[in-house]
Each structure stands twice: as C-alpha cells, then as structure tokens.
C-alpha cells in the first residue's frame, strides 16, 4: 500500500479508514485501494461522491488524482486525458466491443419507464437551450443533471433489462451533450472525459451504431477542432467500417461526412467530394425509423459539412452555394448554427475579395452570435474580423468592427 499517496494522505486527514472512504464513495475497498496505489482512477461519474467522501471539491480532487498519477506513473481511466492520442486505447476497445466501464450486473439497478420519460424530457429541454443559446448558459445544469439525477438512477434497481439498457443509453446521450458543450466552451479535455464515458456505456450495452456515431461525429469533430486531421480520419474511417449496416442510413451519412471533412482538411479533394456524394445518397435512403438522436442530421446539416469541406479546399464559390442551402434549411431557433454558418459565409466572401458582401453577412453573424453564449461563435466572428483587419480603413469594415465591439466585445482582440 502506498501510504504516502496524495489520496491516502487526504483520506487519513479527514479521519477515514479505507472501508469508511470506500463506503462513502459507493465502491468496494479493493477499488479504493487500487486508486490509492495509482493503479486506476475514478470514472467521471464517481468523482462527486469521492470528493464528498474526502470533503473537498471535485476540482481539488481532480488535482489530487493527477498528482497521484504523476507520482505512481500508473495509467488509469482519467477524467482529464492529456491529449487526443490518449483516447486511442478507448476507441480500440469500442471497435472490439471490449466491456469497459459499464455498471456492474451485481448492482443492476428499480427504475421505471416514468423515470426514463423524465430524463428524455430534460434532455430535450437541454438540447433546445443549447441550440438556441449555446453552451455557456446551460452547461452547468447539464453536468449537474448527469452527476446528480442520472448517477442516482444508476444506483437504483431497474424494473427490467430493457429499462436498464435504455437508462444506459440515455446517460450516454447526456454525456455526449455535456461533451459537445465542453467543446463549445473551449474545454476540450473535459469534452474527452464525457465522450469517453458515453462511449464506455455504448460498449457495455453493445449499441454499436451509437458507438460509431460517437467515435466519428463527436470524437472526429473534436480531433478536427484540435487540428488533428489524421486522427479524425482514422477514427471516423474505423467507425464507418465497424458500424456496417448496423447503423441507420442517416447515421452512416453523418459519419461519412466527417470522413469527408478530414479528407478535405488533408487536401484530398477527389476523395472528399466522393464521400460527400455518398453521404447525400445515404441521407436520401433514410426513413421514418431513424433513431431519434440522429434526427437533427438533415440535408441542411450535410450542406454545412460540405461547405466546411469546400472552404478547407480553397473553393469559396462552391462553399457559398452549400451555405445558402445550409442557412435556408436550418430552423431559426438554431441560433448557434446560423451564427457559425453566417461567419463561414463571410469568410468565403473575404476569400473572393468581396468586402461589401463579407461585411453585410458578417453583421448577421455578429447579431446571431451575440444572442448565444457560444465560445465557438465568438471564435468564428473573431476569425472574420482578423481576416478583415488589413482593410480597417474601408468604411464598411470599420462599421462592422464598431458594431462587434458594441454587441460582442469578446470577439474583438484589438
């Protein structure tokens, strides 16, 4: 036993034996012992109870666990992976459907359909808030819902195996949303932790289609966001191959679009174009039996993916055509999506040397972004202003800069 480990020292400081601490954290003594020896670390869902047992905040617990991992140099499931490449083993586990991280059958859990209905309603509310206002306003509520209500449901018996399966998948969907919001708030490491938990749940339940979606669409987009196009390509391609026909047409279309995005980022135009056409064909095949979690992926969302592809490939006119379809087909309540697409449209006009058009559309992007708390919207508007910087002497550019400074000052760097 490593009695000098930070976790052990903190346990003794609050007067707990290992049995006391394990009981308070809801685990057995052997698991607690492995944590103290640095052989493993708690999963994100366990952190609030562990922190309560040790009478510290989750943030301080996270620092304590990182300190213990550094001193022991023993890898374990981390709530704060250091880089995207640390997720490779987890993705490989998912591809092989290795059982990792799910709830133990011995603690299987009396939850009813009414409980699940409440979870579905809350998720629908959180998703709508996220689409309209971005992540900043609701991210805390989503994480609190996961760490309190959903974790409480995990500790209760399920009324049937079907209820247990649905509970796990709804928890995975909530973790996916929390991860997406972490990206929106500029916290990629927190996103990795929630995506990892969601993927572990799909492994435990054997839902390969949703696991493919998570691997390609969530992790793949995260890799692209972090500038790791090769990693995004590897993950999305593996997900596409592993999903096969188990995934619905719309799900495969969304995955294929991410493979296209990665190829476009790597300047492989022919392959990116081929994949976009394949995604469109798959989306046309979709019917009314698509899973509800992929319902958002319409032709308008595919047009958005295509626009990003053509923008990365240096084809602004083609990107503009796709953006017209994307903005025309997305609902007015999808404020964040409209802000991002309007900013990208402004960028295509800048690339074509059309400053008047760029400023007009850029103003729309600022108006949309100012209605959200989205960090990505601020980042996209900032990029537009940065590209217009050399033209600050031009009156429409000055007006856009002044307008942005008044309503969205976070996007103005100078």
C-alpha positions in Angstrom: 0.0 0.0 0.0 1.3 3.4 -0.9 0.5 5.2 2.3 2.2 8.4 1.1 -0.1 8.7 -2.0 -2.0 12.0 -2.0 -5.3 10.2 -2.0 -4.3 8.1 1.1 -3.0 11.2 2.9 -6.2 13.1 2.3 -8.3 10.1 3.5 -6.4 10.0 6.7 -6.6 13.8 7.1 -10.4 13.5 7.3 -10.2 10.5 9.7 -11.5 7.8 7.3 -10.3 4.2 7.1 -10.2 2.7 3.7 -13.5 0.9 4.5 -15.1 4.3 5.5 -13.9 6.1 2.4 -15.0 3.3 0.0 -18.4 3.1 1.6 -18.9 6.8 1.3 -17.8 6.8 -2.3 -20.1 3.8 -3.2 -17.3 1.4 -4.2 -15.7 -1.6 -2.5 -12.4 -1.4 -0.5 -10.4 -3.1 -3.3 -11.4 -0.4 -5.8 -10.4 2.3 -3.3 -7.1 0.5 -2.7 -6.3 0.5 -6.4 -7.0 4.2 -6.5 -4.6 4.9 -3.7 -1.9 2.7 -5.3 -2.3 4.6 -8.5 -3.4 1.5 -10.5 -6.6 3.2 -11.6 -8.6 6.4 -11.1 -12.3 7.0 -10.7 -14.6 7.5 -13.7 -16.1 11.0 -14.1 -19.5 9.8 -12.8 -17.8 8.7 -9.5 -15.9 12.0 -8.8 -18.7 13.8 -6.9 -19.1 11.0 -4.4 -15.4 10.6 -4.0 -15.0 14.3 -3.4 -17.8 14.3 -0.8 -16.1 11.4 1.0 -12.9 13.3 1.1 -14.6 16.7 2.0 -13.1 18.5 -1.0 -14.4 20.0 -4.2 -14.3 18.0 -7.5 -11.7 20.4 -8.8 -9.4 19.7 -5.9 -10.0 16.0 -6.2 -9.0 16.2 -9.9 -5.7 17.9 -9.0 -5.2 15.3 -6.2 -5.7 12.4 -8.6 -3.4 14.0 -11.2 -0.7 14.3 -8.6 -1.2 10.7 -7.6 -0.9 9.6 -11.2 2.2 11.6 -11.7 3.9 10.1 -8.7 3.0 6.5 -9.4 3.3 6.7 -13.2 0.5 4.2 -13.4 -2.1 4.7 -16.2 -5.8 4.5 -15.4 -9.1 5.9 -16.7 -8.6 9.6 -16.3 -11.3 12.3 -16.1 -8.9 14.7 -17.8 -6.9 13.0 -20.6 -3.8 14.9 -21.6 -4.2 14.6 -25.4 -6.5 13.2 -28.0 -4.0 10.4 -28.6 -4.6 9.2 -25.1 -8.1 8.1 -26.3 -6.7 5.6 -28.8 -7.0 2.6 -26.5 -10.6 3.6 -25.6 -11.5 3.8 -29.3 -9.9 0.5 -30.0 -11.8 -1.0 -27.0 -15.0 0.3 -28.6 -14.2 -1.2 -32.0 -13.7 -4.6 -30.5 -16.7 -4.1 -28.1 -14.5 -4.8 -25.1 -16.5 -4.5 -22.0 -15.2 -1.4 -20.1 -16.7 0.9 -17.6 -20.4 -0.1 -17.5 -22.4 -0.7 -14.4 -21.8 -4.0 -12.7 -24.5 -6.6 -13.1 -24.3 -7.3 -9.3 -25.5 -3.7 -8.7 -28.0 -3.7 -11.5 -30.3 -1.3 -10.9 -35.7 -0.3 -9.6 -36.0 2.4 -12.3 -39.3 2.7 -14.3 -40.3 4.0 -17.7 -41.6 7.1 -15.9 -38.1 7.9 -14.7 -36.8 7.5 -18.2 -39.6 9.7 -19.6 -38.4 12.4 -17.2 -34.8 12.0 -18.5 -36.0 12.3 -22.1 -37.9 15.5 -21.4 -35.0 17.1 -19.6 -32.6 16.1 -22.4 -35.0 17.7 -25.0 -35.1 20.9 -23.0 -31.3 21.0 -22.6 -30.7 20.4 -26.3 -33.1 23.2 -27.3 -31.4 25.6 -24.9 -28.0 24.6 -26.3 -29.1 25.1 -29.9 -30.6 28.5 -29.2 -28.3 30.0 -26.6 -25.0 28.0 -26.8 -23.4 26.1 -24.0 -22.5 28.8 -21.5 -25.9 29.2 -20.0 -26.9 25.6 -19.6 -23.6 23.6 -19.4 -23.6 23.7 -15.6 -27.2 22.5 -15.4 -26.4 19.6 -17.8 -23.4 18.4 -15.8 -25.3 18.8 -12.5 -28.1 16.7 -14.0 -25.7 14.0 -15.0 -23.7 13.9 -11.8 -26.8 14.0 -9.5 -30.0 12.8 -11.1 -28.6 10.3 -13.6 -26.0 9.0 -11.1 -28.8 8.5 -8.6 -30.7 6.5 -11.3 -27.6 4.3 -11.8 -27.7 3.3 -8.1 -31.3 2.1 -8.2 -32.6 -1.3 -9.4 -34.0 -1.3 -12.9 -37.5 -2.7 -13.4 -36.4 -4.8 -16.4 -33.3 -5.4 -18.6 -34.9 -3.2 -21.2 -35.2 -0.3 -18.7 -31.5 -0.8 -17.7 -30.4 -0.7 -21.3 -32.5 2.5 -22.1 -31.1 4.1 -18.9 -27.5 3.5 -20.0 -28.2 4.9 -23.5 -29.9 8.0 -22.2 -27.0 8.6 -19.9 -24.7 8.2 -22.9 -26.7 10.8 -24.8 -26.5 13.2 -21.8 -22.7 12.7 -21.6 -22.5 13.3 -25.4 -24.3 16.6 -24.9 -22.1 17.6 -22.0 -19.0 16.8 -24.1 -20.3 18.9 -27.0 -21.0 21.8 -24.7 -17.5 21.5 -23.3 -16.1 21.9 -26.8 -18.3 24.9 -27.3 -17.0 26.4 -24.0 -13.3 25.8 -25.1 -12.7 22.9 -22.7 -11.6 20.0 -25.0 -10.2 17.9 -22.1 -13.5 18.0 -20.3 -15.1 17.0 -23.6 -12.9 14.0 -23.9 -13.8 12.8 -20.4 -17.6 13.0 -21.1 -17.2 11.4 -24.6 -15.2 8.6 -23.0 -17.9 7.9 -20.5 -20.5 7.9 -23.3 -18.5 5.5 -25.4 -17.9 3.2 -22.4 -21.7 3.0 -21.9 -22.2 2.0 -25.6 -19.6 -0.7 -25.2 -21.4 -2.1 -22.1 -24.8 -2.1 -23.8 -23.5 -3.3 -27.2 -25.0 -0.4 -29.1 -22.5 -0.4 -32.0 -24.5 2.1 -34.1 -24.4 4.8 -31.4 -20.8 4.0 -30.6 -19.9 4.5 -34.3 -21.7 7.9 -34.2 -19.8 9.0 -31.0 -16.5 7.9 -32.4 -16.8 9.6 -35.8 -19.1 12.6 -35.2 -18.1 13.6 -31.7 -14.5 12.4 -31.4 -13.8 13.0 -35.0 -15.1 16.6 -34.9 -13.2 17.2 -31.7 -10.0 16.0 -33.4 -10.6 18.4 -36.3 -11.3 21.2 -33.8 -7.9 20.5 -32.3 -6.1 20.4 -35.6 -5.7 16.6 -35.7 -7.0 15.8 -39.2 -5.2 12.4 -39.5 -6.5 11.3 -36.1 -10.0 12.4 -37.1 -9.7 10.4 -40.4 -8.6 7.3 -38.6 -11.3 7.4 -36.0 -14.1 8.2 -38.4 -13.0 5.7 -41.0 -12.8 3.0 -38.3 -16.3 3.9 -37.1 -17.7 3.7 -40.6 -16.1 0.3 -41.2 -17.1 -1.1 -37.8 -20.7 0.2 -38.0 -21.6 -1.5 -41.3 -25.3 -1.9 -41.9 -26.0 -1.9 -38.2 -26.2 1.9 -38.3 -29.1 3.6 -40.0 -28.6 5.4 -43.3 -28.7 8.9 -41.7 -26.1 7.7 -39.1 -23.8 6.4 -41.8 -24.3 9.7 -43.7 -23.2 11.7 -40.7 -20.2 9.5 -40.2 -19.3 9.6 -43.9 -19.5 13.4 -43.8 -16.8 13.5 -41.1 -14.6 11.3 -43.1 -15.1 13.8 -46.0 -14.2 16.7 -43.7 -11.0 15.0 -42.6 -10.0 14.3 -46.2 -10.8 17.9 -47.2 -8.6 19.2 -44.3 -5.8 17.0 -45.8 -6.4 18.5 -49.2 -7.7 15.2 -50.8 -10.3 16.8 -52.9 -11.4 13.9 -55.0 -11.9 11.6 -52.0 -13.7 14.3 -50.1 -16.1 15.0 -53.0 -16.8 11.3 -53.5 -17.6 10.9 -49.8 -20.0 13.9 -49.8 -21.9 12.4 -52.7 -22.1 9.1 -50.8 -23.3 10.9 -47.7 -26.1 12.5 -49.7 -27.1 9.2 -51.2 -27.3 7.6 -47.7 -29.3 10.5 -46.4 -31.8 10.1 -49.2 -32.3 6.5 -48.2 -33.2 7.4 -44.6 -36.8 6.8 -43.5 -39.1 7.3 -40.5 -37.4 4.5 -38.5 -34.2 6.6 -37.9 -33.1 6.7 -34.2 -34.2 10.0 -32.5 -30.6 11.1 -31.7 -29.7 11.4 -35.4 -32.9 13.3 -36.3 -31.1 16.6 -36.5 -28.9 15.4 -39.4 -30.8 16.7 -42.4 -29.7 17.9 -45.8 -29.2 21.3 -44.3 -26.7 19.9 -41.9 -25.0 17.9 -44.6 -24.7 21.1 -46.6 -22.9 22.7 -43.6 -20.4 19.8 -43.6 -19.9 20.2 -47.4 -19.4 24.0 -47.0 -16.6 23.4 -44.5 -15.1 20.9 -46.8 -15.0 23.2 -49.8 -13.8 26.1 -47.6 -10.8 24.0 -46.5 -10.2 23.0 -50.1 -10.0 26.7 -51.1 -13.2 26.8 -53.2 -15.1 29.7 -51.8 -17.8 29.9 -54.5 -18.7 26.2 -54.1 -18.7 26.7 -50.3 -21.1 29.6 -50.6 -23.6 27.6 -52.6 -23.6 25.0 -49.9 -24.0 27.6 -47.2 -27.1 29.1 -48.9 -28.7 25.6 -48.6 -27.5 25.2 -45.0 -28.9 28.5 -43.8 -32.1 28.1 -45.8 -32.8 24.6 -44.3 -31.9 25.1 -40.6 -34.5 26.4 -38.2 -34.5 30.0 -36.9 -34.2 28.5 -33.4 -30.8 27.0 -34.3 -29.1 30.3 -33.5 -25.6 28.9 -32.9 -25.6 27.0 -36.2 -26.8 30.1 -38.0 -24.1 32.2 -36.4 -21.3 29.7 -37.4 -22.6 29.4 -41.0 -23.0 33.1 -41.4 -19.4 33.6 -40.2 -18.2 31.0 -42.6 -20.2 32.6 -45.4 -18.5 36.0 -44.6 -15.1 34.2 -44.8 -15.9 32.9 -48.3 -16.7 36.5 -49.5 -13.4 37.7 -48.0 -11.5 35.0 -49.8 -13.2 36.2 -53.1 -12.3 39.8 -52.4 -15.9 40.9 -52.0 -15.6 43.1 -48.8 -19.1 44.7 -49.0 -20.7 41.2 -49.1 -18.4 40.0 -46.3 -19.3 42.9 -44.1 -23.1 42.5 -44.7 -23.0 38.8 -43.8 -20.5 39.4 -41.0 -23.0 41.7 -39.4 -25.6 38.9 -39.5 -23.1 36.6 -37.9 -22.4 39.0 -35.1 -26.1 39.5 -34.5 -26.6 35.7 -34.2 -23.5 35.2 -32.1 -24.5 38.0 -29.7 -27.7 36.1 -28.9 -25.7 33.0 -27.7 -23.1 32.2 -25.1 -21.2 30.1 -27.6 -17.4 30.3 -27.5 -17.2 28.8 -31.0 -19.4 31.6 -32.3 -17.1 34.2 -30.7 -14.1 32.4 -32.2 -15.6 32.3 -35.7 -16.6 36.0 -35.6 -13.1 36.8 -34.3 -11.6 35.0 -37.3 -13.7 37.1 -39.7 -12.6 40.3 -38.1 -9.0 39.1 -38.2 -9.2 38.5 -41.9 -10.7 41.9 -42.4 -8.0 43.6 -40.3 -5.8 44.7 -43.2 -8.9 46.5 -44.6 -9.7 48.6 -41.5 -9.5 51.8 -43.5 -12.5 50.7 -45.5 -15.8 52.2 -44.1 -17.9 49.1 -44.1 -15.1 47.2 -42.3 -14.9 49.9 -39.7 -18.6 49.8 -39.2 -18.5 46.1 -38.6 -15.7 46.4 -36.2 -17.5 49.1 -34.2 -20.8 47.1 -34.2 -19.0 44.0 -33.0 -17.2 46.0 -30.2 -20.6 47.2 -29.1 -22.6 43.9 -29.0 -20.0 41.2 -29.0 -16.8 42.6 -27.4 -15.3 39.2 -26.7 -14.7 38.7 -30.5 -12.7 41.9 -30.8 -9.0 41.2 -30.0 -7.5 44.6 -30.7 
